[in-house]
Amino acid sequence: MIKLDIKGCSSFVNGADYKEYVNKALEAYDTLASEQGAGNDFLGWKTLPIDIDEQMIASMEAVRDDWKGRGVNLVIAIGIGGSYLGAKCAIEALSHSFVEPATKVVFAGNNLSEDYLAELMDLAQQRNVAVVVISKSGPTTEPAVAFRIFKAYLEERYGKAEAAQRIVAITDKERGALKTLSNQEGYRTYIVPDNVGGRFSVLTPVGLLPIVLAGFDIRAMLKGAAEEREELLKKSETNAAVQYAAMRNCLHSRMDKAIEILVTFNPKLTYVAEWWKQLYGESEGKDGKGIFPASVTNTADLHSMGQFIQEGSRLMFETVINVENAARNVVIGSDEQNLDCLNFLAGQHVEHCNAMARLGVKVAHIDGGVPQMEIGMTKIDEANLGALFYFFEFACGVSAYTLGVNPFNQPGVEAYKKNMFALLRKPGYEKQTEEILKRI
Ligand code: PA5
């Protein structure tokens, strides 16, 4: 279960203002619960932790076992935005940071870098490869380009029939090019439910299949999410989602805090922040409104962004993820010469130093004018990540309704695409091509 501590904001926010925002967040909570708000056809994520059944889990585990049987040791998961960040962040958080796993899951289709794809092809040459292609809408350019390249690669290397056994598509149930292609080629497919948007899809096969393929326990992840859901179903002023939504909106509106920094103290969680940035950035940044989501990974970033956060423009507040227990033990030894003068730390766990750094930063940043909230989780494992995913999704719905925007659309994402298609001379964009060429 996720614990929220807002005490680090108390010296910044007046009690009456906070109370006003708690009331607004409670109204927003009702909007989300009653499913009467804007974007209410995209609320399928609310019950995903209890909707994903044993049959679905078993079928994803069957893909894992089938590919193991074929000797697959490299899975390329192709997707962008919500079609990759959830799986990427879970796999980064749960994997050993240095030792190669039996099956490595890597990601493609989230950029248009030629170097990236060429280097991934180099790795593919040394491995036994399968592909998961994920796109709800089907024709998203970045994953479509990557898939075209890796589909051709697999067919050339393994033959068409075997390649079809090494491709799984995750897409819309009936629309879109990827669905048509999957039907034609006989790929195994999973459905992204109509009522679940990309950035809320980590607990569908979009996130769960790559996570299973990387060797992790999605049953525990769904259980953690289901337990967090039970907690958040209890409407109250101390509901963690209500408090988080109330405090961030209060800091934004009353203290002019325009930036929220998600702070982690473990490099394994860097991509959790990337997932969170998409969730909050796409859900709230619209209609000229929203809090800009940023992130740092400490203690590394204390030696880069730390100066700005301590003394630069006073635009930000911080939300710190505090993992209470390290999974491993490394104790600092004693040294006879003590030239580095660190014998005062002899016998201490490294994580103790990390915790003291976190507390030291907390006091320094509060003194420097940066309010701080804390999200506590006991350890990094599947259950805690499932709970964290559900907490942030639910709180995002409450927060965006508190702010007064539709959390579940992303109209602004289309703007660059039209220009890119025009510049790439996609048929049908001729008029825009002429116009845009005059402007660049
Ligand atoms: O949250 C969203 O809906 C978006 O970020 C999508 O996930 C992203 O644009 C990828 O879309 P698709 O899965 O249709 O390729």
Residues whose N, C-alpha, C, O or C-beta is under 5 A from the ligand:
A	BS01	PA5	I80 G81 G82 S83 I134 S135 K136 S137 G138 T140 G197 G198 R199
